């Protein structure tokens, strides 16, 4: 059984070639609050997240993933996970002085994605006028834009999904809840991993171009499916586009909606989903035809733009859907 070493995903840094446009989108459409600006980075927080920030947007030449960050379960667990990572042959470094948290161990994992793990953290800073009447809430719901409540998960791409999931479980303690296998014994095209009771904090899709270190999307959670469907209307009515959904995934059973900001950074809204507290859970293997991606099996194919990894990202709508008639792993994933 995996030993719980980490708490849920703490924050994600995304890179953008147009910082102003990406910040405006996250502020006005997603509804995150700007909490700090330093150098080429802007730090933003969901109203329901308890730490100083949920998302970092940093100026860069092209869109992509800067890093994903985890808070350890405690100082002892931080030491253990670092020991495991270093014993695996992966080298990292200790970094001081980051915004919002203490000393962090930074490393590049098997999929070539930058990650960091820390224990000491700054809590949410909320103006007095934004305090909630609910004592357990860090802030009241300001009802701006989609008003997403919390950061939910990040999904990346890698050439070897099964290897990525195995390494993450062995060295970081995440459970692999489910995976998609197009044919018995074939390489996995998708897997979801978690260190808590929800379906996933971390997803991995096969990079069908064989590249490493790329991003697929960052997801935020809203309380009800009604919030999600109304969110789709809000996006459209404010001059932006929806890529895929609303719908419901088979894996995880979350309701979903996918969309992109003006530079091509992809976001998802999630609501619902199951909770799983089984400590010795064994990975469930899905075939695409069982509806791993679309529980109702109503979509013939995913929008072509939904399969574009970041970078490069696509900032305008792409016509058509990905072909589903051949026997490739990509076509199988799209049919799911």
C-alpha positions in Angstrom: 0.0 0.0 0.0 1.4 3.5 -0.8 2.3 5.5 2.2 0.7 8.9 2.2 3.5 11.4 1.9 1.9 14.4 0.3 -1.2 16.5 0.8 -3.4 17.6 -2.2 -1.9 19.6 -5.0 -0.8 23.0 -3.6 -0.3 25.2 -6.7 0.6 25.1 -10.4 2.8 27.6 -12.3 1.9 28.2 -16.0 4.0 30.0 -18.6 2.4 32.5 -20.9 3.7 34.6 -23.8 1.2 37.3 -23.0 1.1 37.7 -19.2 -1.5 40.5 -19.3 -4.0 38.6 -21.3 -3.6 35.4 -19.3 -4.0 37.2 -16.0 -7.0 39.1 -17.2 -8.6 35.8 -18.3 -8.0 34.0 -14.9 -9.1 37.1 -13.0 -12.3 37.9 -14.9 -13.4 34.5 -16.3 -12.2 32.0 -13.7 -12.6 34.5 -10.9 -9.2 34.1 -9.1 -7.9 36.9 -7.0 -4.5 38.5 -7.7 -2.6 38.3 -4.4 0.9 39.2 -5.4 3.1 40.4 -8.3 6.8 39.8 -8.3 9.1 40.2 -11.3 7.6 38.4 -14.3 5.1 36.4 -12.2 1.6 37.0 -10.9 0.2 34.9 -8.0 -3.6 34.2 -7.9 -5.8 32.4 -5.5 -9.2 30.7 -5.6 -11.5 32.0 -3.0 -11.8 28.6 -1.3 -8.1 27.7 -1.2 -6.3 28.0 2.2 -2.8 28.8 1.1 -1.5 32.1 -0.2 -2.0 31.2 -3.9 -3.3 28.5 -6.2 -1.9 29.5 -9.5 1.2 31.3 -10.8 1.3 32.9 -14.2 4.8 33.7 -15.5 5.9 35.5 -18.6 7.7 33.2 -21.1 8.4 32.7 -24.8 5.6 30.1 -25.2 2.8 28.6 -23.1 3.5 25.6 -21.0 4.0 24.2 -17.5 6.4 26.0 -15.2 6.1 23.6 -12.3 3.6 21.8 -10.1 3.9 22.0 -6.3 3.0 19.7 -3.4 2.9 20.3 0.3 4.1 17.3 2.3 2.0 15.7 5.0 4.6 16.9 7.5 8.4 17.5 7.9 9.1 13.8 8.4 7.2 13.0 5.2 9.0 15.7 3.3 12.4 14.1 4.3 11.1 10.7 3.3 9.8 11.6 -0.1 13.1 13.5 -0.9 15.0 10.4 0.2 12.9 8.2 -2.1 13.3 10.5 -5.1 17.0 10.7 -4.7 17.3 7.0 -4.2 15.5 6.5 -7.5 18.4 8.3 -9.3 16.5 11.6 -9.7 18.6 14.6 -8.6 17.0 17.7 -7.2 18.0 20.8 -5.3 16.8 22.6 -2.1 15.6 26.2 -2.8 14.9 29.0 -0.3 13.1 32.2 -0.8 10.1 31.2 -2.9 6.9 33.2 -2.6 4.4 31.8 -0.2 6.2 28.8 1.2 9.4 27.7 2.9 12.4 25.7 1.8 11.4 23.5 -1.1 12.9 20.5 -2.9 12.8 21.0 -6.7 13.3 18.2 -9.2 12.4 17.0 -12.7 10.4 13.8 -12.7 10.4 10.9 -15.2 8.1 12.8 -17.6 10.5 15.8 -17.5 8.0 18.0 -15.6 9.4 20.3 -13.0 8.0 19.7 -9.5 8.6 21.0 -6.0 7.7 19.8 -2.5 7.7 21.7 0.8 6.2 21.8 4.2 6.2 25.3 5.6 3.6 27.5 3.9 1.9 30.9 4.2 -1.9 30.9 4.7 -4.4 32.9 2.7 -4.3 36.6 3.2 -7.9 37.9 3.0 -9.0 41.6 3.4 -11.5 42.2 6.2 -14.2 43.0 3.7 -13.8 39.5 2.1 -14.1 37.5 5.3 -16.8 34.8 5.3 -19.5 34.2 7.9 -18.5 30.6 7.7 -15.6 30.3 10.1 -14.0 27.4 8.2 -13.9 29.3 4.9 -10.8 31.3 4.1 -12.9 33.8 2.2 -16.4 34.5 1.1 -17.5 33.6 -2.4 -17.1 36.9 -4.3 -19.2 35.5 -7.3 -16.8 37.0 -9.9 -16.7 35.1 -13.2 -16.9 31.4 -12.8 -15.9 31.8 -9.1 -14.0 28.5 -9.0 -13.7 27.4 -5.4 -10.4 25.4 -5.3 -7.6 24.1 -7.4 -8.4 20.5 -8.3 -5.8 18.8 -10.4 -3.2 19.1 -13.1 -2.9 16.8 -16.1 0.4 16.4 -18.1 1.6 14.3 -21.0 4.4 11.8 -21.2 5.6 9.2 -23.7 5.3 6.4 -21.1 2.1 6.8 -19.0 2.5 3.5 -17.1 6.2 4.3 -16.2 5.2 7.8 -15.1 2.4 6.4 -12.8 4.6 3.7 -11.4 7.4 6.1 -10.5 5.0 8.6 -9.0 3.5 5.9 -6.8 6.7 4.4 -5.6 8.5 7.6 -4.9 5.8 10.1 -4.1 3.2 7.8 -2.6 0.3 8.6 -5.0 -2.2 5.8 -5.7 -2.9 5.0 -9.3 -6.7 4.9 -9.3 -7.4 4.0 -12.9 -5.8 3.7 -16.3 -6.9 3.3 -20.0 -5.5 0.4 -22.0 -6.6 0.3 -25.6 -5.9 -3.4 -25.9 -4.9 -6.0 -23.2 -1.2 -5.5 -22.6 -1.0 -2.3 -24.7 0.7 0.8 -23.4 -1.5 2.9 -21.2 -2.9 6.1 -22.9 -4.2 7.7 -19.7 -3.8 7.3 -15.9 -5.1 9.2 -12.8 -3.2 9.4 -9.5 -4.1 10.7 -6.1 -2.8 11.1 -2.6 -6.2 11.5 -1.0 -9.8 10.4 -1.4 -10.7 12.1 -4.7 -10.1 10.5 -8.1 -7.0 12.4 -8.9 -4.6 15.3 -8.2 -2.5 14.3 -11.1 -3.4 12.9 -14.5 -1.1 11.7 -17.3 -2.0 11.3 -21.0 0.2 9.6 -23.5 2.2 12.1 -25.6 1.5 10.7 -29.0 4.3 12.8 -30.5 6.8 11.2 -28.1 7.7 14.5 -26.4 8.3 15.1 -22.7 7.5 17.8 -20.2 4.3 19.0 -21.8 1.0 20.1 -20.2 -2.6 19.2 -21.1 -4.7 21.2 -18.6 -5.2 22.6 -15.1 -8.6 21.9 -13.4 -10.6 23.8 -10.9 -13.5 22.6 -8.8 -17.0 24.1 -8.5 -19.6 22.8 -6.2 -22.5 21.7 -8.5 -23.1 20.6 -12.1 -25.3 23.7 -12.4 -22.3 25.9 -11.6 -20.4 24.1 -14.4 -23.2 24.4 -17.1 -23.8 28.0 -16.2 -20.1 28.5 -16.5 -20.2 27.3 -20.1 -22.8 29.9 -20.9 -20.7 32.6 -19.0 -17.6 31.8 -21.1 -19.6 32.0 -24.4 -21.4 35.2 -23.4 -18.1 36.9 -22.6 -16.6 36.3 -26.0 -14.6 33.1 -25.4 -15.0 29.5 -26.7 -15.7 26.2 -25.1 -13.6 23.2 -26.5 -15.3 20.1 -25.0 -18.3 19.5 -22.8 -20.2 19.9 -20.6 -20.1 16.2 -20.0 -19.2 13.5 -17.5 -16.1 11.4 -17.3 -16.3 7.7 -16.7 -13.0 7.6 -14.8 -13.5 9.6 -11.6 -17.1 10.4 -12.6 -16.5 14.1 -12.6 -18.6 16.5 -14.6 -16.3 18.4 -17.0 -15.9 21.5 -19.2 -12.7 22.3 -21.2 -11.7 25.7 -22.5 -8.6 27.9 -23.3 -7.4 31.3 -22.5 -6.2 33.7 -25.3 -2.7 32.2 -25.5 -3.9 28.6 -25.6 -3.5 27.6 -21.9 -6.2 24.9 -21.3 -8.4 24.9 -18.2 -11.1 22.5 -17.0 -14.0 22.9 -14.6 -14.9 19.9 -12.5 -17.9 19.1 -10.2 -19.1 16.0 -8.6 -16.9 12.9 -8.7 -16.5 9.9 -6.3 -14.6 9.6 -3.1 -12.5 6.5 -2.4 -11.0 5.7 1.0 -9.8 2.2 0.2 -6.2 2.0 1.4 -5.3 -1.1 -0.7 -7.1 0.0 -3.8 -5.9 -1.8 -7.0 -5.7 0.1 -10.2 -8.8 -0.3 -12.4 -8.1 -0.9 -16.1 -10.6 0.6 -18.5 -10.9 0.0 -22.2 -11.8 3.1 -24.2 -15.2 1.7 -25.3 -16.3 1.5 -21.7 -16.6 5.3 -21.6 -13.5 6.2 -19.6 -13.5 9.7 -21.0 -17.2 10.2 -21.7 -19.5 8.3 -19.4 -22.5 8.6 -21.7 -20.5 7.6 -24.8 -22.2 10.3 -26.8 -19.3 12.1 -28.4 -18.0 10.5 -31.6 -14.7 12.2 -31.2 -13.0 14.9 -29.2 -12.4 18.3 -30.7 -9.0 18.3 -32.5 -7.9 21.2 -30.4 -8.5 19.2 -27.2 -5.7 16.8 -28.2 -3.1 19.6 -28.7 -0.5 19.5 -26.0 1.1 22.6 -24.5 3.4 23.7 -25.9 2.6 24.6 -28.6 -1.0 25.2 -27.6 -3.5 26.8 -30.0 -5.1 30.2 -29.2 -7.9 30.0 -31.7 -10.7 27.5 -32.4 -9.7 24.5 -34.5 -12.4 23.0 -36.7 -13.3 19.4 -36.7 -12.7 16.4 -34.5 -9.9 13.9 -34.3 -10.4 10.9 -36.5 -11.6 7.8 -34.7 -11.6 5.2 -37.5 -8.0 3.9 -37.3 -6.5 1.5 -34.8 -4.0 4.0 -33.2 -3.8 4.6 -29.4 -4.8 8.2 -30.0 -7.9 7.2 -31.9 -8.8 4.8 -29.1 -8.5 7.5 -26.5 -10.7 9.9 -28.6 -13.4 7.2 -28.9 -13.5 6.8 -25.1 
